[in-house]
Amino acid sequence: MTLSTDLGAAYAAQMKGVLAQRLPPGRVLDLSHDLAPHDVGEAAFVVRAMAERFPSGSVHVVVVDPGVGGRRSPVAVACRDGSILVGPDNGVLVPLAEALGGGTAYLIEPGRVRAGPRVGTTFDGRDLFAPAAARLALGAPVAALGRRTSLLPLGSAAPRREPEGAEGSVAHVDHFGNLVTNVPTAWVPPRTRAVRARVGRYAPEVPFVTSYEAGGVGRLVALGSSFGTLELAVGRGRAADRLGVAVGAAVRFTWRGPAGGRGRRNRK
């Protein structure tokens, strides 16, 4: 089982206490408890990358839940690869579910979980998701938790491909201050040497490189990230600070080929 939350250490520890009462030791792995608070879109982007390479049959619990106690539903998703996702139905599970082949969603009905007494309405991570996930990890079928439902979409705009570039947004600012976008690296045409990146108040033309080292220290560059999407980075610096933008900022790329010419359109 994996845990990914925006809760911080103290609240995450309470979830793990619930799981420790129900599961054998060594069954729970912490992926992150410092996801950006309340940012469902960024969490969905990062969680997909963190969790999609785990073995089939894993149970992934994701709690980034600004609507806790409100109208959003608690759900579990049985993915086609055999994995199970547990969390709020606010879009945060959607990219990972798609990466694992899609699947079938079920409501988590509290009366079927045998979770014990609930304390308030603000911590479904501890009071509902953790006990539900433990039950699933011990072999209960997902359908035992409630009726089938449909997942709500994430709601963030998809990147758009253009003849000589692409439009998208900053999906994640990583630990190093790199601006990771949602524009697929595969969209960049072969032989591209530079891109113009319009983001925030800036529209610099920057080298398109294959490594941070190739960009040099202190230089703003574009390159393919480990997420499979374009990122803007500063060698041993922070692109987020250099450009003054954050998650959600719109980005428009224009491809430049050799000697400053426009790159040939990638027709893949």
N, C-alpha and C positions, 0 to 999 in steps of 0.2 A: 504494500500500500504506500502511496505517496501523498504528501500533504503540501499544498501550495496555498498561501493566504497572504492577506495584507494586515494581519492581526498583530504582528510583533510577538516577542518571545513570551510574555506573560499569558496572553490569551491562548496562544498556540499550545503552551504547556498544559492548559486545562483540557484541550482537545486530546492531547496525548495521554493524559491521565485516564480519560474515558476509554481510550483504545487499549491502554495497558491492562485494564481490568478484564478485557474481553479476548485479547489476542495473545498468542505466544510471543515471547521476547524476540526482537529482531525483525519484526514484520513491517515496521513503519519507517519510511525514509522521508526526511524533511527536504523538500526541494527549495522552498523559499518561504519566509514569513515576513519579508520586507518588500513585497510587491507594492507599487504605488497605491496609497490609500484611495479607495473608492473608484479607481480607474479601471473599469471593466474591460475597455478595449485594449489597453496595454497589457493587462493581465492575460487576456485571451491569447494575444500574440506571443507572449513570453512562455506561458504554460504549454502551448502547443510544442514549442521548441524543446522545452525541458522534458516533457513527458512522452513524446511520441516514439522515442527509441527504447522505451522500457519493454520488457517481455510481454507478449500477449497474455491476457488473463490478469494483468495488474488492476488494482482498484485505485483510481486517482481521485482524490478529494480536493476540490478547489473552492475556497471561500474568499471571494471578493464580493461583498454582499451589501451594497449601500441601501438596498430596499428591504433589509431584514425586518420582519415583523409587519410588513406591508402586504401589498397585493401579489407580489411575485411568488411563484410556487417553488417548493423544493422538489428536485427531480433526481432520478438516477437514469443513466443511459447505458444500455447494453450494446456495446459496439460489435461490429462484425468480426473483429479480430479476437474477440473473447474478453477484452478489457471492459471495465465498468467505470463510469464517471459519476461522481456524486457532487452536487452543489446546487446553487440557486439557478432558476430558469431566467437568467438575465442576459444571455448571450455568451457568458464567459466560457461555457463548455463547448460551444459550437465548433471553433476551429480544430480543437483536438479531436472531437468526435468525427469530423470530416477526414482528418489525417488518419484515423484508425478505421476508415472504411464506411463511416456512417453507422447508424444503429437505430434502436428503438428506445424512446424515452417513456418513463413511468413517473407518475407523481409519487412522492414519498408521503404517505399518510401517517401522521404521528401515532395514531392508535395501533398501527401494525408494526411499529418499530420496537416497542417495549423499551423505550428510552429512559424511563424513570421520571421523576418529577422535573418539570421545567422551571427555571428560575428566570422570571421576566420574559420579555419578548425580543431581546436584543442579541442573543447569542445562539443562533441555530447551529453554528459550527460545533459547539460543544453539546448542545441539548438535542440535536436532531441528526445532523450530517455524520458526526463521528459514530454514534451508535448504529445508524443505518449502514454505514460503510463497514463497520465491524461485522454486522450480520451477513452482509454480502460476501465479505472475505472468508467467512466460515462456511460458505456454500449455499446460502439461501438464494433462491431464484429472484431476479429483479422484479418479476411480476408479482411476487408476494408482498411488495411494499405498497402497491396501489395500482390504479388503472392506467392504461396507456394515455399518452398525451403527445403533443407536438412541441418541439423546442421553439422558443422565440428566437428570431434572428438577432445577430449581434448589433446591427443597426449602423455600423460605421461604413463609410463609403469605400467601395472597392477602387483600386487603382485603375486608371484609364490609359490605354495605349494609344499613341498618336503616330502619324507617319514618320516624324523626325524626333520623337521623344516620348514622354509619358508624364501623367499627372498622378499624384498620390499624396501621402501625408506621412509625417513622422509617427511611426507606430511605437517606438521604444527609444528611450535614452538610457544607454547602458552605463555600467559602473565607471567607464572611462570617459563618459561624456560624448560618446559617438552617437550621431543621429541616425538611427536605423529606420529606414522607410518601409512602406509596404509595396514598393515597386519591384517586381522580380528582376533579379540580375540577368536572367535569361533574355530579357527584352532588349538589352544593350547589344547593338549590332557588332559583328566581328570587326576588328581593326579600329575600334573606337579608341581615341587617344585622350579625349577631354570631353567633359560635359558642362553645360551651363546649368547651374542649379539656382532656381529662383525660390527662395525661402525667406519668410519674414520680410525685412526691409532690404535684403541683399539679393543680388543676382550674379554671383561670381562665376567665371569660367575656371574650372579646376581640372587638374590632371585626373584621368581615370587609370588607376594603378591596380596591381595585383597583390600588393602587400603593404603594410604600414611602413616597412623599411624603405620600400621603393619611393614612398612619398617624401621622405626626409623629415627631420625634426622641425616642428613648428609650422608646417605647411598644410593648408586645407586641401584635402583630396576626396575623390569619390572612389569607392571600390565595392566589390561584392562582399556582403557580410556573411557570417556563418548561419544566418537565418535564411539564406538564399535570396536576399533582397539587397537593394542598393543602400549604402550608408555613406554619410559624410563624416570624415574624421580629421583630426589634427594630430600629426605625429607627436607623441608624448605631450599632448595638450587636450583641450576639451572643445570639441566643435559646438556643443550646446552653448557654452559661454561665449565663444567667438562670434556666433551668429545670433545669440540671444533668443533662441526659440526653444519650445518644449514639445512634449507629445501633443499630437493633434494639429500641429502647424502644417499648412498646405505646402507642397513641394512640386515644382515643375522642372523636369529635366529636358534638356535639348542635347541630342547627341552631336559630337564633333569627331570627324574622322582624322586621318593623317593630314599633317600640315594645316590644321585648322579647318579643313573642309567638313561638310556634313557627312555623317556616317551613312553607309548604305542601310536601307531598311532591312531589319531582320524579319524574314518571312516565315519563321518557324511557327 
